[in-house]
Amino acid sequence: MGKLLIVLFSSPIQFQNTDTVYEFAKAAIMEGHKVSIFCDIDSIYGLTAGQILPEQTTPAKKLAELIDKGAYILACRESARLRGIDLKKESFKGVKESSLAELAQLIENSNRVVAFGF
């Protein structure tokens, strides 16, 4: 099947894009596609383990669920640094630190690229 890259820019709190990405990625995975999600700018806030609450369905919990379903979630190292987030200490299991250089490679190697921003 195909390779889908989703680039997420917006905050998980102020916008519904994370929920849309979740539904879109879940459907693509169910159809057999390989899904990568690159989180940049304010979407980084949705990757912290502290945002996963046991009794609530949060954007972070949904993204973590996508990892369990086979999605590959990458976080821009520089965006995290600029927001005071240490990805190695604060992100939930399965999030991979990445860079814009790797994003360029992902774009080159994907069949389709979809971006969700502000």
PyMOL CGO cylinders between C-alpha atoms (Angstrom):
from pymol import cmd
from pymol.cgo import CYLINDER

trace = [
    CYLINDER, 0.00, 0.00, 0.00, 0.94, 3.66, 0.01, 0.3, 1, 1, 1, 1, 1, 1,
    CYLINDER, 0.94, 3.66, 0.01, 2.95, 5.87, 2.32, 0.3, 1, 1, 1, 1, 1, 1,
    CYLINDER, 2.95, 5.87, 2.32, 1.05, 8.78, 3.82, 0.3, 1, 1, 1, 1, 1, 1,
    CYLINDER, 1.05, 8.78, 3.82, 2.79, 11.67, 5.57, 0.3, 1, 1, 1, 1, 1, 1,
    CYLINDER, 2.79, 11.67, 5.57, 0.71, 13.96, 7.76, 0.3, 1, 1, 1, 1, 1, 1,
    CYLINDER, 0.71, 13.96, 7.76, 2.34, 17.19, 8.94, 0.3, 1, 1, 1, 1, 1, 1,
    CYLINDER, 2.34, 17.19, 8.94, 0.67, 18.69, 12.00, 0.3, 1, 1, 1, 1, 1, 1,
    CYLINDER, 0.67, 18.69, 12.00, 1.43, 22.27, 13.02, 0.3, 1, 1, 1, 1, 1, 1,
    CYLINDER, 1.43, 22.27, 13.02, -1.40, 23.44, 15.29, 0.3, 1, 1, 1, 1, 1, 1,
    CYLINDER, -1.40, 23.44, 15.29, -1.89, 23.24, 19.03, 0.3, 1, 1, 1, 1, 1, 1,
    CYLINDER, -1.89, 23.24, 19.03, -3.95, 20.29, 20.27, 0.3, 1, 1, 1, 1, 1, 1,
    CYLINDER, -3.95, 20.29, 20.27, -5.79, 22.62, 22.64, 0.3, 1, 1, 1, 1, 1, 1,
    CYLINDER, -5.79, 22.62, 22.64, -6.82, 25.52, 20.42, 0.3, 1, 1, 1, 1, 1, 1,
    CYLINDER, -6.82, 25.52, 20.42, -7.70, 23.62, 17.24, 0.3, 1, 1, 1, 1, 1, 1,
    CYLINDER, -7.70, 23.62, 17.24, -9.43, 20.36, 16.31, 0.3, 1, 1, 1, 1, 1, 1,
    CYLINDER, -9.43, 20.36, 16.31, -6.73, 19.39, 13.82, 0.3, 1, 1, 1, 1, 1, 1,
    CYLINDER, -6.73, 19.39, 13.82, -5.28, 16.73, 16.11, 0.3, 1, 1, 1, 1, 1, 1,
    CYLINDER, -5.28, 16.73, 16.11, -8.68, 15.02, 16.25, 0.3, 1, 1, 1, 1, 1, 1,
    CYLINDER, -8.68, 15.02, 16.25, -8.96, 15.22, 12.46, 0.3, 1, 1, 1, 1, 1, 1,
    CYLINDER, -8.96, 15.22, 12.46, -5.44, 13.81, 12.04, 0.3, 1, 1, 1, 1, 1, 1,
    CYLINDER, -5.44, 13.81, 12.04, -6.35, 10.97, 14.40, 0.3, 1, 1, 1, 1, 1, 1,
    CYLINDER, -6.35, 10.97, 14.40, -9.43, 9.97, 12.39, 0.3, 1, 1, 1, 1, 1, 1,
    CYLINDER, -9.43, 9.97, 12.39, -7.66, 10.41, 9.05, 0.3, 1, 1, 1, 1, 1, 1,
    CYLINDER, -7.66, 10.41, 9.05, -4.60, 8.40, 10.11, 0.3, 1, 1, 1, 1, 1, 1,
    CYLINDER, -4.60, 8.40, 10.11, -6.69, 5.67, 11.74, 0.3, 1, 1, 1, 1, 1, 1,
    CYLINDER, -6.69, 5.67, 11.74, -8.68, 5.21, 8.52, 0.3, 1, 1, 1, 1, 1, 1,
    CYLINDER, -8.68, 5.21, 8.52, -5.50, 5.09, 6.43, 0.3, 1, 1, 1, 1, 1, 1,
    CYLINDER, -5.50, 5.09, 6.43, -3.92, 2.50, 8.74, 0.3, 1, 1, 1, 1, 1, 1,
    CYLINDER, -3.92, 2.50, 8.74, -7.08, 0.38, 8.57, 0.3, 1, 1, 1, 1, 1, 1,
    CYLINDER, -7.08, 0.38, 8.57, -6.78, 0.45, 4.77, 0.3, 1, 1, 1, 1, 1, 1,
    CYLINDER, -6.78, 0.45, 4.77, -3.22, -0.85, 5.03, 0.3, 1, 1, 1, 1, 1, 1,
    CYLINDER, -3.22, -0.85, 5.03, -1.26, 2.35, 4.42, 0.3, 1, 1, 1, 1, 1, 1,
    CYLINDER, -1.26, 2.35, 4.42, 1.95, 3.23, 6.22, 0.3, 1, 1, 1, 1, 1, 1,
    CYLINDER, 1.95, 3.23, 6.22, 1.34, 6.48, 8.13, 0.3, 1, 1, 1, 1, 1, 1,
    CYLINDER, 1.34, 6.48, 8.13, 3.91, 8.94, 9.45, 0.3, 1, 1, 1, 1, 1, 1,
    CYLINDER, 3.91, 8.94, 9.45, 2.91, 12.02, 11.42, 0.3, 1, 1, 1, 1, 1, 1,
    CYLINDER, 2.91, 12.02, 11.42, 5.43, 14.84, 11.74, 0.3, 1, 1, 1, 1, 1, 1,
    CYLINDER, 5.43, 14.84, 11.74, 4.59, 17.22, 14.59, 0.3, 1, 1, 1, 1, 1, 1,
    CYLINDER, 4.59, 17.22, 14.59, 6.00, 20.73, 14.32, 0.3, 1, 1, 1, 1, 1, 1,
    CYLINDER, 6.00, 20.73, 14.32, 5.45, 24.13, 15.92, 0.3, 1, 1, 1, 1, 1, 1,
    CYLINDER, 5.45, 24.13, 15.92, 2.66, 24.06, 18.58, 0.3, 1, 1, 1, 1, 1, 1,
    CYLINDER, 2.66, 24.06, 18.58, 1.56, 20.49, 17.86, 0.3, 1, 1, 1, 1, 1, 1,
    CYLINDER, 1.56, 20.49, 17.86, 4.56, 19.50, 19.99, 0.3, 1, 1, 1, 1, 1, 1,
    CYLINDER, 4.56, 19.50, 19.99, 2.42, 20.22, 23.07, 0.3, 1, 1, 1, 1, 1, 1,
    CYLINDER, 2.42, 20.22, 23.07, 0.29, 17.20, 22.24, 0.3, 1, 1, 1, 1, 1, 1,
    CYLINDER, 0.29, 17.20, 22.24, 3.19, 14.79, 22.56, 0.3, 1, 1, 1, 1, 1, 1,
    CYLINDER, 3.19, 14.79, 22.56, 3.93, 15.14, 26.25, 0.3, 1, 1, 1, 1, 1, 1,
    CYLINDER, 3.93, 15.14, 26.25, 3.21, 12.19, 28.52, 0.3, 1, 1, 1, 1, 1, 1,
    CYLINDER, 3.21, 12.19, 28.52, 1.60, 14.53, 31.05, 0.3, 1, 1, 1, 1, 1, 1,
    CYLINDER, 1.60, 14.53, 31.05, -1.20, 15.18, 28.55, 0.3, 1, 1, 1, 1, 1, 1,
    CYLINDER, -1.20, 15.18, 28.55, -2.33, 11.53, 28.69, 0.3, 1, 1, 1, 1, 1, 1,
    CYLINDER, -2.33, 11.53, 28.69, -5.00, 11.38, 31.37, 0.3, 1, 1, 1, 1, 1, 1,
    CYLINDER, -5.00, 11.38, 31.37, -6.37, 7.99, 32.47, 0.3, 1, 1, 1, 1, 1, 1,
    CYLINDER, -6.37, 7.99, 32.47, -10.04, 8.97, 32.62, 0.3, 1, 1, 1, 1, 1, 1,
    CYLINDER, -10.04, 8.97, 32.62, -10.17, 11.27, 29.57, 0.3, 1, 1, 1, 1, 1, 1,
    CYLINDER, -10.17, 11.27, 29.57, -9.70, 11.00, 25.83, 0.3, 1, 1, 1, 1, 1, 1,
    CYLINDER, -9.70, 11.00, 25.83, -7.11, 13.68, 25.14, 0.3, 1, 1, 1, 1, 1, 1,
    CYLINDER, -7.11, 13.68, 25.14, -5.34, 14.54, 21.87, 0.3, 1, 1, 1, 1, 1, 1,
    CYLINDER, -5.34, 14.54, 21.87, -2.15, 13.05, 23.34, 0.3, 1, 1, 1, 1, 1, 1,
    CYLINDER, -2.15, 13.05, 23.34, -3.95, 9.80, 24.16, 0.3, 1, 1, 1, 1, 1, 1,
    CYLINDER, -3.95, 9.80, 24.16, -5.25, 9.62, 20.59, 0.3, 1, 1, 1, 1, 1, 1,
    CYLINDER, -5.25, 9.62, 20.59, -1.77, 10.14, 19.14, 0.3, 1, 1, 1, 1, 1, 1,
    CYLINDER, -1.77, 10.14, 19.14, -0.36, 7.47, 21.46, 0.3, 1, 1, 1, 1, 1, 1,
    CYLINDER, -0.36, 7.47, 21.46, -3.10, 5.13, 20.26, 0.3, 1, 1, 1, 1, 1, 1,
    CYLINDER, -3.10, 5.13, 20.26, -1.99, 5.72, 16.66, 0.3, 1, 1, 1, 1, 1, 1,
    CYLINDER, -1.99, 5.72, 16.66, 1.50, 4.54, 17.59, 0.3, 1, 1, 1, 1, 1, 1,
    CYLINDER, 1.50, 4.54, 17.59, -0.06, 1.35, 18.97, 0.3, 1, 1, 1, 1, 1, 1,
    CYLINDER, -0.06, 1.35, 18.97, -1.87, 0.93, 15.64, 0.3, 1, 1, 1, 1, 1, 1,
    CYLINDER, -1.87, 0.93, 15.64, 1.39, 1.26, 13.69, 0.3, 1, 1, 1, 1, 1, 1,
    CYLINDER, 1.39, 1.26, 13.69, 1.77, 4.97, 12.96, 0.3, 1, 1, 1, 1, 1, 1,
    CYLINDER, 1.77, 4.97, 12.96, 5.19, 6.52, 13.12, 0.3, 1, 1, 1, 1, 1, 1,
    CYLINDER, 5.19, 6.52, 13.12, 5.12, 9.81, 15.09, 0.3, 1, 1, 1, 1, 1, 1,
    CYLINDER, 5.12, 9.81, 15.09, 7.98, 12.24, 14.80, 0.3, 1, 1, 1, 1, 1, 1,
    CYLINDER, 7.98, 12.24, 14.80, 8.55, 15.47, 16.73, 0.3, 1, 1, 1, 1, 1, 1,
    CYLINDER, 8.55, 15.47, 16.73, 10.59, 18.41, 15.52, 0.3, 1, 1, 1, 1, 1, 1,
    CYLINDER, 10.59, 18.41, 15.52, 13.49, 18.69, 17.96, 0.3, 1, 1, 1, 1, 1, 1,
    CYLINDER, 13.49, 18.69, 17.96, 13.93, 22.44, 17.42, 0.3, 1, 1, 1, 1, 1, 1,
    CYLINDER, 13.93, 22.44, 17.42, 10.23, 23.24, 17.88, 0.3, 1, 1, 1, 1, 1, 1,
    CYLINDER, 10.23, 23.24, 17.88, 10.30, 21.32, 21.17, 0.3, 1, 1, 1, 1, 1, 1,
    CYLINDER, 10.30, 21.32, 21.17, 13.46, 23.08, 22.33, 0.3, 1, 1, 1, 1, 1, 1,
    CYLINDER, 13.46, 23.08, 22.33, 12.00, 26.52, 21.57, 0.3, 1, 1, 1, 1, 1, 1,
    CYLINDER, 12.00, 26.52, 21.57, 8.94, 25.63, 23.67, 0.3, 1, 1, 1, 1, 1, 1,
    CYLINDER, 8.94, 25.63, 23.67, 10.98, 24.35, 26.62, 0.3, 1, 1, 1, 1, 1, 1,
    CYLINDER, 10.98, 24.35, 26.62, 10.05, 20.71, 26.07, 0.3, 1, 1, 1, 1, 1, 1,
    CYLINDER, 10.05, 20.71, 26.07, 12.67, 18.00, 26.51, 0.3, 1, 1, 1, 1, 1, 1,
    CYLINDER, 12.67, 18.00, 26.51, 11.36, 15.28, 24.22, 0.3, 1, 1, 1, 1, 1, 1,
    CYLINDER, 11.36, 15.28, 24.22, 13.58, 12.59, 25.72, 0.3, 1, 1, 1, 1, 1, 1,
    CYLINDER, 13.58, 12.59, 25.72, 12.12, 13.20, 29.18, 0.3, 1, 1, 1, 1, 1, 1,
    CYLINDER, 12.12, 13.20, 29.18, 8.61, 14.48, 28.50, 0.3, 1, 1, 1, 1, 1, 1,
    CYLINDER, 8.61, 14.48, 28.50, 7.22, 12.76, 25.41, 0.3, 1, 1, 1, 1, 1, 1,
    CYLINDER, 7.22, 12.76, 25.41, 5.20, 9.58, 25.59, 0.3, 1, 1, 1, 1, 1, 1,
    CYLINDER, 5.20, 9.58, 25.59, 6.54, 6.21, 24.47, 0.3, 1, 1, 1, 1, 1, 1,
    CYLINDER, 6.54, 6.21, 24.47, 7.07, 5.83, 20.74, 0.3, 1, 1, 1, 1, 1, 1,
    CYLINDER, 7.07, 5.83, 20.74, 7.59, 9.48, 19.79, 0.3, 1, 1, 1, 1, 1, 1,
    CYLINDER, 7.59, 9.48, 19.79, 10.79, 9.89, 17.78, 0.3, 1, 1, 1, 1, 1, 1,
    CYLINDER, 10.79, 9.89, 17.78, 12.85, 13.08, 17.84, 0.3, 1, 1, 1, 1, 1, 1,
    CYLINDER, 12.85, 13.08, 17.84, 13.29, 14.40, 14.34, 0.3, 1, 1, 1, 1, 1, 1,
    CYLINDER, 13.29, 14.40, 14.34, 14.35, 17.39, 12.27, 0.3, 1, 1, 1, 1, 1, 1,
    CYLINDER, 14.35, 17.39, 12.27, 13.31, 19.38, 9.22, 0.3, 1, 1, 1, 1, 1, 1,
    CYLINDER, 13.31, 19.38, 9.22, 15.97, 17.49, 7.27, 0.3, 1, 1, 1, 1, 1, 1,
    CYLINDER, 15.97, 17.49, 7.27, 14.18, 14.23, 8.05, 0.3, 1, 1, 1, 1, 1, 1,
    CYLINDER, 14.18, 14.23, 8.05, 10.86, 15.88, 7.16, 0.3, 1, 1, 1, 1, 1, 1,
    CYLINDER, 10.86, 15.88, 7.16, 12.30, 16.66, 3.71, 0.3, 1, 1, 1, 1, 1, 1,
    CYLINDER, 12.30, 16.66, 3.71, 13.25, 12.99, 3.29, 0.3, 1, 1, 1, 1, 1, 1,
    CYLINDER, 13.25, 12.99, 3.29, 9.79, 11.88, 4.42, 0.3, 1, 1, 1, 1, 1, 1,
    CYLINDER, 9.79, 11.88, 4.42, 8.17, 14.20, 1.89, 0.3, 1, 1, 1, 1, 1, 1,
    CYLINDER, 8.17, 14.20, 1.89, 10.39, 12.81, -0.86, 0.3, 1, 1, 1, 1, 1, 1,
    CYLINDER, 10.39, 12.81, -0.86, 9.58, 9.19, 0.07, 0.3, 1, 1, 1, 1, 1, 1,
    CYLINDER, 9.58, 9.19, 0.07, 5.83, 9.54, 0.64, 0.3, 1, 1, 1, 1, 1, 1,
    CYLINDER, 5.83, 9.54, 0.64, 3.09, 8.94, -1.89, 0.3, 1, 1, 1, 1, 1, 1,
    CYLINDER, 3.09, 8.94, -1.89, 0.89, 11.64, -0.38, 0.3, 1, 1, 1, 1, 1, 1,
    CYLINDER, 0.89, 11.64, -0.38, 1.52, 14.54, 2.01, 0.3, 1, 1, 1, 1, 1, 1,
    CYLINDER, 1.52, 14.54, 2.01, -1.25, 16.33, 3.91, 0.3, 1, 1, 1, 1, 1, 1,
    CYLINDER, -1.25, 16.33, 3.91, -0.66, 19.27, 6.25, 0.3, 1, 1, 1, 1, 1, 1,
    CYLINDER, -0.66, 19.27, 6.25, -2.90, 20.52, 9.04, 0.3, 1, 1, 1, 1, 1, 1,
    CYLINDER, -2.90, 20.52, 9.04, -2.10, 24.01, 10.31, 0.3, 1, 1, 1, 1, 1, 1,
    CYLINDER, -2.10, 24.01, 10.31, -3.59, 27.13, 11.74, 0.3, 1, 1, 1, 1, 1, 1,
]
cmd.load_cgo(trace, "trace")
